[in-house]
Amino acid sequence: MQADKHLHPCCCFIIPPKMLRKLALDADEAERKLLLDQLERSAFIRGQRAARGVAAPGLVASGGEKHRTVYDAGHGTRLPGKRVRDENGAPVADTAVNQAFDNAGTTYDFYEQVLRRNSIDGNGMRIDSSVHYSKKYNNAFWNGSQMVYGDGDGKLFNGFTGALDVIAHELTHGVTQYTVPGGGLVYEGQSGALNESISDVFGSVVKQWHLKQTPQQADWLIGAGILAPSVGKALRSMAEPGNTAVTWSGDDQPATMAGYVEDGDVHTNSGIPNHAFYLAAMKLNVNSWEKAGPIWYQALPLLRSNASFLDAANATVKAAQVLYGTGSSEAAAVQAAWREVGVMS
Ligand SMILES: [Zn+2]
């Protein structure tokens, strides 16, 4: 496949630069310096990713089984680091290693058992993770070929390996990259917000599947547990985008097109398709992995790299029609959800 740097800037960080910048404003001097250094490092990693293009073909494992490996970066920035656990290895003393291993496994199992997909690329791709990246690093990211986790500074962020939705969010960026024709969704504008939203959607669905929660029982939060209480409770809410009481003080997500931010950050406008998914799941009124999730998943190959919100709405309605019939209540529920957020008229 031809690497195109515009189409593959898919080095997604779970903590958007915007959030780190806002936290830096309120931090003491030492903390501010740490956050700003990390922002600089993130920009550097993104640059490397863009230059490298898509994942190397050597990462594809043979057979239809999970192939997880966890590495310890030893608080350095060289990847992947020292190999500390692989697929057949027993749990080790390091909690972060086991969490990264287990949560990657749950995400793999979800895609395999629920959506019949063999790993990130649909072709048995190895799932590599590195923990203890850099020092007090306040982020986790998918670099196009592996997962990377910081430990958090313990002051603003608690660490990232324990949050299943965070890991499923990141791995889903890989799924999108390999499934949307043309190499994924361009990471800017509406296609970028859709890219983010699809990762939040499956982040939440994987968590709901793991916890066996109905849409009514689910918290619909992204990143619950990774923030220190002084920062907030979660990064985003799919049920109530922009409700800072359930997320954090800087949450500026709109829930509908009435609040759409022109030239807004991809993590801002993603609130709109996120809320459409939440509404669809509530209307469908069964576990999100039974109908809403599969409908969204089947819509991915119908998208193009520059898809708009309306394209996504049409693709999910189409996918519901294919799965359940043209005049089905499922297709009507999906359409009603997109109408409610103002994407369809
Ligand atoms: Zn993301």
Boltz pocket constraint, residues with backbone or C-beta under 6 A from the ligand:
constraints:
  - pocket:
      binder: B
      contacts: [[A, 12], [A, 13], [A, 14], [A, 169], [A, 170], [A, 173], [A, 195], [A, 196], [A, 199]]
      max_distance: 6.0
